[in-house]
C-alpha cells in the first residue's frame, strides 16, 4: 500500500542535497564572513512537503534604503577591511559604505544567485520524476491488488 514515507524520504534527500550545494557554492564564492548565512538556511518538513528558506541578501540590494550600519561594520571587520585614512574609524567607514549602498544599491556583477543556479526547472522536474516513479509504482500495485480481489470474487 502507498505511504508518504517514501515521498518524504526523497523530498528530504533532495532538499538536504540542495542545502549542502548552496553552502558549498557560497563558501567557495569568497563571500563568507561570519557563518550567519549557513545558520540562516532552514528546511521545514511536513508530510509530502518541505520548505527551504534562507537569506535573500545574496541577490544584492536596490538603492533606496540604508542597510544596518552595524551589520556593515561587522562585515568590514570580518573581511579585514581597513580605512585608508589613519584617523578614520571602522564605524565611519561602515557608515559611508551603508550610505553608498542606500544611494546606489550594490553592483549586479557582485550578486550571487545561488538559489537560481541550483533550484532550476530541470532540477524540480528530476525531483518530481523520482516522486512520480514511486507513486505510479504504488498506484499500479494498489490497482493490481484491487483487480485481483475483484476477479477472485466473481
PLY file of the C-alpha trace (Angstrom):
ply
format ascii 1.0
element vertex 154
property float x
property float y
property float z
element edge 153
property int vertex1
property int vertex2
end_header
0.00 0.00 0.00
1.02 3.55 -0.67
2.50 5.62 2.18
4.06 9.04 2.11
7.22 7.76 3.85
8.98 7.15 0.54
7.94 10.56 -0.77
9.14 12.21 2.43
12.47 10.39 2.15
13.01 11.63 -1.42
11.98 15.18 -0.53
14.38 15.17 2.43
17.26 13.74 0.35
16.77 16.30 -2.41
16.42 19.33 -0.13
19.39 18.32 2.01
21.44 17.97 -1.20
20.32 21.41 -2.39
21.15 22.93 1.01
24.62 21.34 1.00
25.28 22.61 -2.54
24.11 26.13 -1.61
26.53 26.18 1.33
29.36 24.80 -0.81
28.89 27.39 -3.57
28.52 30.18 -1.00
31.73 29.18 0.81
33.64 28.90 -2.48
32.42 32.35 -3.58
34.58 34.24 -1.08
31.53 35.99 0.37
31.59 34.02 3.62
32.44 36.10 6.67
30.56 35.10 9.82
28.82 31.81 9.10
25.47 33.54 9.60
24.35 32.58 6.09
24.65 28.84 6.78
22.80 29.18 10.08
20.01 31.02 8.28
19.30 28.16 5.86
16.38 26.19 7.27
14.33 23.30 5.97
10.89 22.74 7.46
9.38 19.33 6.82
5.77 18.20 6.89
4.13 15.17 5.22
4.73 15.27 1.44
6.11 18.79 1.69
9.22 20.75 2.66
10.17 24.42 2.61
13.75 25.67 2.25
14.23 29.22 3.45
17.28 31.42 3.71
18.68 34.89 3.32
17.86 36.81 0.17
20.73 39.30 0.51
22.94 37.32 -1.87
20.90 38.81 -4.70
22.09 42.28 -3.72
20.27 45.37 -2.61
18.44 48.05 -4.57
19.12 51.69 -3.87
16.72 53.49 -1.59
17.14 52.13 1.90
20.28 52.17 4.01
21.39 48.77 5.31
22.11 48.48 9.05
25.44 50.17 9.74
26.23 47.64 12.49
25.91 44.77 10.00
28.20 46.56 7.54
30.69 47.27 10.34
30.70 43.60 11.35
31.28 42.66 7.70
34.14 45.20 7.37
35.84 43.80 10.49
35.36 40.16 9.47
36.70 40.85 5.98
39.72 42.65 7.44
38.99 45.84 5.53
40.82 48.85 6.97
40.04 52.53 6.38
42.54 54.22 4.07
42.87 57.24 6.32
44.55 56.55 9.67
42.15 58.79 11.60
39.00 57.15 10.22
37.20 54.70 12.48
35.81 51.43 11.23
32.33 52.61 12.23
32.75 55.68 10.00
33.83 53.52 7.08
30.83 51.26 7.67
28.52 54.29 7.67
29.96 55.52 4.37
29.58 52.09 2.76
25.99 51.81 4.02
25.19 55.30 2.72
26.63 54.46 -0.71
24.57 51.25 -0.83
21.47 53.31 0.05
22.25 55.74 -2.78
23.37 53.33 -5.49
22.48 49.81 -4.42
25.00 47.02 -4.86
26.67 46.10 -8.15
24.78 43.38 -10.01
28.02 41.66 -11.05
28.76 41.04 -7.36
25.43 39.36 -6.70
25.47 35.63 -6.01
22.37 33.98 -7.43
22.83 30.58 -5.79
19.14 29.82 -5.49
18.57 30.48 -9.20
21.64 28.38 -10.06
20.54 25.33 -8.11
16.76 25.34 -7.96
16.12 25.16 -11.67
13.06 23.87 -13.54
15.19 20.88 -14.63
16.08 20.03 -11.05
12.47 20.35 -9.90
11.45 18.10 -12.81
14.04 15.50 -11.75
12.65 15.52 -8.20
9.09 15.19 -9.49
10.14 12.28 -11.71
11.58 10.48 -8.68
8.36 11.08 -6.74
6.17 10.06 -9.68
8.10 6.83 -10.15
7.31 5.77 -6.58
3.72 6.98 -6.71
2.96 5.36 -10.07
4.50 2.08 -8.89
2.45 2.23 -5.69
-0.70 3.09 -7.63
-0.18 0.21 -10.08
0.40 -2.12 -7.13
-2.83 -0.99 -5.46
-4.85 -1.30 -8.70
-3.40 -4.79 -9.31
-4.45 -5.88 -5.81
-7.96 -4.47 -6.34
-8.34 -6.17 -9.73
-7.13 -9.46 -8.24
-9.71 -9.18 -5.45
-12.44 -8.37 -7.96
-11.51 -11.31 -10.19
-11.37 -13.78 -7.31
-14.77 -12.61 -6.02
-16.51 -13.28 -9.37
0 1
1 2
2 3
3 4
4 5
5 6
6 7
7 8
8 9
9 10
10 11
11 12
12 13
13 14
14 15
15 16
16 17
17 18
18 19
19 20
20 21
21 22
22 23
23 24
24 25
25 26
26 27
27 28
28 29
29 30
30 31
31 32
32 33
33 34
34 35
35 36
36 37
37 38
38 39
39 40
40 41
41 42
42 43
43 44
44 45
45 46
46 47
47 48
48 49
49 50
50 51
51 52
52 53
53 54
54 55
55 56
56 57
57 58
58 59
59 60
60 61
61 62
62 63
63 64
64 65
65 66
66 67
67 68
68 69
69 70
70 71
71 72
72 73
73 74
74 75
75 76
76 77
77 78
78 79
79 80
80 81
81 82
82 83
83 84
84 85
85 86
86 87
87 88
88 89
89 90
90 91
91 92
92 93
93 94
94 95
95 96
96 97
97 98
98 99
99 100
100 101
101 102
102 103
103 104
104 105
105 106
106 107
107 108
108 109
109 110
110 111
111 112
112 113
113 114
114 115
115 116
116 117
117 118
118 119
119 120
120 121
121 122
122 123
123 124
124 125
125 126
126 127
127 128
128 129
129 130
130 131
131 132
132 133
133 134
134 135
135 136
136 137
137 138
138 139
139 140
140 141
141 142
142 143
143 144
144 145
145 146
146 147
147 148
148 149
149 150
150 151
151 152
152 153
